[in-house]
Amino acid sequence: MSPSAIFRRTFTLCALLSCAASPASAQDLTNDNIAGPYVPTPWVIVDAMLKLADIRPGDVVYDLGSGDGRLVIQAAKRYGARGVGVEYQKELVELATKAAAAEGVADRVKFLHGDLFEADVKEASVVMLYLLPSFTTRVATKLRAELTPGARIVSHDYPLSPWPPDKKVSMDVEEKEMISGTSWTHLFYYVVPARR
């Protein structure tokens, strides 16, 4: 079995296991800085997010709330970028670190256990997000203040209100219905403006 197939099978299994959250993990979700439950991004959406962000070899791609790490791992593997995932759940940091090694990109990506609102994102040229709406507004302020003008952001499903996106892409993804109750997916693309 190829490393890619192992990677996908591992994350399918992890996604199924994550649906049966223990009382301890359910309690953890009450923490104000846990920006949502772990929900793996469907592969077709990973592809669309990476394409929309126009990832290049010189990019440093951050995923805030990186879960299993698939976005930064694929940015490194497919486009030669470097990547950083920031994740609050230690077990997902460990899982993503192992997946990066299995995919042969451990030298170009790292996963940090921590609070995405406290993460130092100044190095990022691209930021990926899949956060609940109440958190996208909070993180928008941080990103506009800390990222270099010209940095790109792709937010899955929820806009960085009140910041208007530079582009919006909508797509019908059947497997998403199980996750959110609708198959429609919206990707919001932003470019950090010049400082005034």
Secondary structure as GFF3:
##gff-version 3
##sequence-region A 1 196
A	DSSP	alpha_helix	3	18	.	.	.	ID=ss1
A	DSSP	alpha_helix	23	28	.	.	.	ID=ss2
A	DSSP	alpha_helix	43	53	.	.	.	ID=ss3
A	DSSP	beta_strand	60	64	.	.	.	ID=ss4
A	DSSP	alpha_helix	70	79	.	.	.	ID=ss5
A	DSSP	beta_strand	82	87	.	.	.	ID=ss6
A	DSSP	alpha_helix	90	102	.	.	.	ID=ss7
A	DSSP	beta_strand	109	113	.	.	.	ID=ss8
A	DSSP	beta_strand	126	129	.	.	.	ID=ss9
A	DSSP	alpha_helix	133	146	.	.	.	ID=ss10
A	DSSP	beta_strand	152	156	.	.	.	ID=ss11
A	DSSP	beta_strand	167	172	.	.	.	ID=ss12
A	DSSP	three_ten_helix	174	176	.	.	.	ID=ss13
A	DSSP	alpha_helix	177	180	.	.	.	ID=ss14
A	DSSP	beta_strand	184	191	.	.	.	ID=ss15
###
